[in-house]
Amino acid sequence: MAVRLNIDEQRTKLVFLEHGLGARKEYPHMAVLEEVFAKNGFNVVNLDATNSLNASDSSTEGITFTSHYHDLEDVITWVKSQNFYTEPFALAGQSLGAASCINYAGNYPQKVDWLLFAACPFIDGNELLEKDEMMKHIEKYGFLEKVSRSTGKTLRINKIFNEDVKSYNLTKQIKNITATTYVVQGLCDEKYIIENNKQIYDMLNCEKQIYLLPNVPHDLANTQETKEIFENALKEIFNQKER
């Protein structure tokens, strides 16, 4: 598994970042997250999940939510042996990476004191299969293929993804979270994802804030304008954190 470390011995905090389905650590919104966390005193572990269009091993045909989540767990376990490891730590993720971070923060609330996630696509995996057009296509044809705009490579998602994700319901994990939590959601995303993140926010029992970003799509920073909106939201979050 490929991992980029943004480490400085002067920093005293730690954050793990995880991207979305088929993506990579270099995506614009992941680069923004890494930069802003580093500027605010965090050592940053930015991972490339397996079964994705990135530097890590395996084929996209094998991707599942379980594999994505276990990659986060595996990287955290590895970092425990490094001299910059601190606990509790922060988690931040987008889309499927957001769901992984939520799942981890709910399963291990004592380990996570700060959580930031954007555009989480589901609470109940069965509802995702009913609402998402990609998932509907996979249910009908058994797979979906699309070409990545940034890499030119073909992403193929098989029905094992659907079979796996429908076994997950994150309600318990969401309610278990004790970390200070920030929900970031672009308002040019799919309607069901916008409503999903509002619902997650309402379910949280911890200190929390939600940021609804106008004119921002699912991938948050795909143009200079949306990048600036996303960066400004993160700056506001960190300003609030220091108060």
C-alpha positions in Angstrom: 0.0 0.0 0.0 1.3 3.5 -0.9 1.3 6.1 1.8 2.6 9.7 1.7 3.9 11.1 5.0 3.9 14.8 5.6 5.9 14.8 8.9 7.7 17.5 10.9 9.1 16.8 14.3 7.8 20.2 15.5 4.2 19.1 15.0 2.5 17.3 17.9 -0.8 16.1 16.4 -1.6 13.4 13.9 -4.3 12.9 11.1 -5.1 10.1 8.7 -6.6 11.0 5.3 -8.6 8.6 3.1 -9.9 9.3 -0.4 -13.0 8.1 -2.1 -14.0 5.2 -4.4 -11.2 4.5 -7.0 -9.4 7.7 -6.2 -5.9 8.6 -5.0 -4.0 10.7 -2.4 -3.1 13.3 -5.1 -6.7 14.4 -5.9 -7.1 18.1 -5.5 -9.4 17.9 -2.4 -7.0 15.4 -0.8 -4.0 17.7 -1.5 -6.0 20.6 0.1 -6.7 18.6 3.2 -3.1 17.5 3.5 -1.8 21.1 3.2 -4.3 22.7 5.6 -3.8 20.0 8.3 0.0 20.3 8.0 -0.2 24.1 8.3 -2.2 23.6 11.5 0.3 21.5 13.3 -0.7 17.9 12.2 1.6 15.2 11.0 -0.3 13.9 8.0 -0.7 10.3 6.8 -2.3 10.4 3.3 -3.0 6.9 2.0 -3.7 5.4 -1.3 -6.3 2.7 -0.7 -5.9 -0.6 -2.5 -8.1 -1.7 -5.4 -8.1 1.9 -6.7 -6.6 4.0 -9.6 -3.4 4.8 -7.7 0.0 3.6 -6.6 -1.3 0.8 -4.3 -1.7 -2.8 -5.3 -4.6 -4.8 -6.5 -7.3 -4.3 -9.1 -10.3 -2.0 -9.0 -12.4 -5.1 -9.8 -11.9 -6.1 -6.2 -12.9 -2.9 -4.4 -15.4 -3.1 -1.6 -16.2 -0.8 1.3 -14.8 -3.5 3.6 -11.4 -3.4 1.7 -11.4 0.4 1.9 -12.1 0.5 5.6 -9.6 -2.2 6.4 -6.9 -0.2 4.5 -7.5 2.6 6.9 -7.2 0.2 9.9 -4.1 -1.3 8.5 -2.3 2.0 8.0 -3.2 3.1 11.5 -1.8 -0.1 12.8 1.4 0.4 10.9 1.8 4.0 12.1 1.5 2.8 15.7 5.1 1.5 15.3 6.4 4.9 14.1 7.9 7.6 16.4 5.4 10.3 15.3 2.4 8.3 16.4 0.1 10.0 18.9 -3.3 9.1 20.3 -6.0 10.3 20.2 -5.7 11.4 16.6 -7.8 13.0 13.8 -9.4 11.4 10.8 -10.5 13.1 7.6 -12.0 11.6 4.4 -14.2 12.2 1.4 -17.0 10.0 0.0 -16.1 6.4 0.6 -13.2 7.6 2.7 -15.6 9.6 4.8 -17.7 6.5 5.5 -14.5 4.6 6.5 -13.5 7.5 8.9 -17.0 7.5 10.4 -16.9 3.7 10.8 -13.6 3.8 12.6 -14.4 6.8 14.8 -17.6 5.0 15.9 -15.8 1.7 16.5 -12.9 3.2 18.4 -14.2 6.5 19.9 -11.5 6.6 22.5 -8.8 6.8 19.7 -10.3 9.7 17.7 -10.7 13.2 19.1 -11.2 15.1 15.9 -13.2 14.1 12.8 -13.7 15.9 9.5 -15.6 14.2 6.6 -17.1 15.3 3.3 -19.8 13.9 1.1 -20.4 10.6 2.9 -22.5 8.5 0.4 -24.4 6.3 2.8 -25.6 5.4 6.3 -27.4 2.3 5.2 -25.8 0.4 2.3 -29.2 -0.9 1.1 -30.4 2.7 0.7 -27.3 3.5 -1.4 -28.2 0.7 -3.8 -31.7 2.2 -4.2 -30.6 5.8 -4.7 -27.2 5.8 -6.5 -27.3 5.6 -10.3 -23.9 3.8 -10.5 -25.1 1.2 -8.0 -28.3 0.7 -9.9 -26.3 0.1 -13.1 -24.1 -2.5 -11.3 -27.2 -4.2 -9.9 -28.6 -4.5 -13.5 -25.5 -5.4 -15.4 -23.2 -6.9 -12.8 -20.5 -4.2 -13.2 -19.8 -0.6 -14.1 -16.8 0.8 -16.1 -15.9 4.4 -16.4 -12.7 6.3 -17.5 -11.0 8.4 -14.9 -10.6 12.0 -16.1 -7.4 12.5 -14.2 -5.5 9.3 -15.0 -7.2 8.1 -18.3 -7.4 4.6 -16.7 -10.6 2.6 -16.6 -12.3 2.0 -13.2 -14.3 -1.2 -13.1 -16.6 -1.8 -10.1 -18.1 -5.3 -9.8 -21.2 -6.5 -8.1 -19.2 -7.6 -5.1 -19.1 -3.9 -4.1 -22.9 -3.9 -3.9 -23.1 -7.2 -2.1 -20.6 -5.9 0.5 -21.9 -2.4 1.1 -25.5 -3.6 1.8 -24.2 -5.4 4.9 -23.3 -2.1 6.4 -25.5 0.3 8.5 -23.4 3.0 10.2 -26.2 4.3 12.5 -24.6 2.7 15.6 -21.2 4.0 14.7 -22.5 7.6 14.1 -24.1 7.7 17.4 -21.0 6.3 19.1 -18.7 9.1 17.9 -17.3 11.3 20.6 -14.8 13.3 18.5 -15.4 16.9 17.7 -16.9 16.5 14.2 -17.1 18.7 11.2 -19.4 17.8 8.3 -18.5 19.4 4.9 -21.0 19.0 2.0 -21.1 20.6 -1.4 -24.5 21.7 -2.5 -23.9 20.7 -6.2 -23.6 17.1 -5.1 -26.3 14.5 -5.7 -29.4 15.4 -3.7 -29.5 12.1 -1.8 -25.9 12.6 -0.6 -26.7 16.2 0.6 -29.6 14.9 2.6 -27.6 11.9 3.8 -25.0 14.2 5.3 -27.6 16.4 6.9 -29.1 13.3 8.5 -25.7 12.1 9.7 -25.1 15.5 11.3 -28.5 15.3 13.1 -27.6 11.8 14.4 -24.3 12.9 15.9 -24.2 13.1 19.7 -20.9 14.9 19.9 -19.7 18.5 19.5 -20.3 19.2 15.8 -20.6 21.7 13.0 -21.9 21.4 9.4 -20.7 23.4 6.4 -22.9 23.5 3.3 -20.8 24.9 0.5 -22.7 26.6 -2.4 -21.6 25.8 -6.0 -19.4 22.9 -4.8 -19.7 19.4 -6.3 -19.0 15.9 -4.8 -15.2 16.2 -5.4 -15.0 19.6 -3.7 -12.0 21.1 -5.4 -12.2 20.4 -9.1 -11.9 24.0 -10.2 -9.9 26.9 -8.8 -13.2 28.5 -7.6 -14.4 25.4 -5.8 -10.9 24.8 -4.4 -11.0 28.3 -2.8 -14.5 27.7 -1.4 -13.3 24.4 0.2 -10.0 25.9 1.5 -11.9 28.8 3.1 -14.3 26.4 4.8 -11.3 24.5 6.2 -9.7 27.7 7.4 -12.9 28.6 9.2 -13.0 25.1 10.8 -9.5 25.4 12.1 -10.1 29.0 13.4 -13.1 27.6 15.3 -11.0 24.7 16.6 -8.4 27.1 18.1 -11.0 29.3 20.0 
